Amino acid sequence: MKYTLTLLLLLNALLAAAQNYKYPPRNEVNKDSSLKVFVDTLKNIVTRKDAAALLKQLSPAVKVASNGATNGIKGFKEIYAPQFPASQIWKNLQDVISLGGVFKANTADGFIFPYAAQRDSKNKYCDECGHCITIIAPDVHVRKKTTAYLPPLVN
């Protein structure tokens, strides 16, 4: 089974109410040996910040913007500038991979990083409306309203 890296990077400002629901980390990478090889390779690429190797792993159908105007490898390069070691993409990829991933529900060959993107949202806290978030840091202060801040993609 061959895996290609397809990223769907959508940024949303979300409102959240304080909840005590826990969604523990899951990582199913080891369930498939070819996936494990791919993820190990990707970890190595991220550690080296090897833009050429990363671009070789990207699917030509990579989605980087919801409007579709900047999708594809060309759009990925324009938005994330992986050729620069200070590009935020390297930290983002490291963070996402370190969170672990899971296989898509009802799909034999789909895998999702991070694991929280495939959470079972059919519970009393979320109705799949897109307004649920998974907090991964300890002692996070949650407020009723926030001003969205989008950090620069390249430092």
Residue pairs with C-beta under 8 A, 6 or more apart in sequence:
1 32
1 34
1 35
1 109
2 34
3 34
3 35
3 38
3 111
4 57
4 58
4 59
5 42
5 54
5 57
5 58
5 59
5 62
6 58
6 59
6 61
6 62
6 63
7 58
7 62
7 63
7 64
7 76
8 63
9 63
9 64
9 65
9 92
10 66
11 150
12 130
13 146
13 148
14 130
14 131
14 132
14 133
15 131
15 144
15 145
15 146
16 131
16 132
16 133
16 142
17 142
17 144
18 142
19 125
21 123
21 125
23 116
23 119
23 134
25 99
25 100
25 115
26 100
26 102
26 115
27 100
27 101
27 102
27 115
28 100
28 101
28 102
28 103
28 111
29 35
29 36
29 39
29 100
29 101
30 36
31 103
32 111
35 111
38 57
39 97
39 101
41 57
42 57
42 93
42 97
43 97
45 53
45 54
45 57
46 54
46 90
46 93
46 94
46 97
47 94
49 82
49 85
49 87
49 90
51 82
51 83
54 82
55 73
55 76
55 77
55 82
58 73
58 76
60 72
60 73
61 71
61 72
62 71
62 72
62 73
62 75
62 76
63 71
64 70
64 71
64 75
64 76
64 79
64 80
65 71
65 75
65 79
69 75
70 78
70 79
76 82
77 83
79 153
80 87
80 88
80 89
80 153
81 87
81 89
81 153
81 154
82 89
82 90
84 154
86 154
86 155
87 153
87 154
87 155
88 151
88 152
88 153
88 154
88 155
89 153
96 113
96 114
97 113
99 113
99 114
99 115
99 116
99 136
100 113
100 114
100 115
101 111
101 112
101 113
101 114
101 115
102 111
102 112
102 115
102 118
103 110
103 111
103 112
103 118
104 110
104 111
104 112
104 118
105 118
112 118
116 134
116 136
119 126
119 132
119 134
121 127
121 128
121 132
122 128
125 132
126 132
135 142
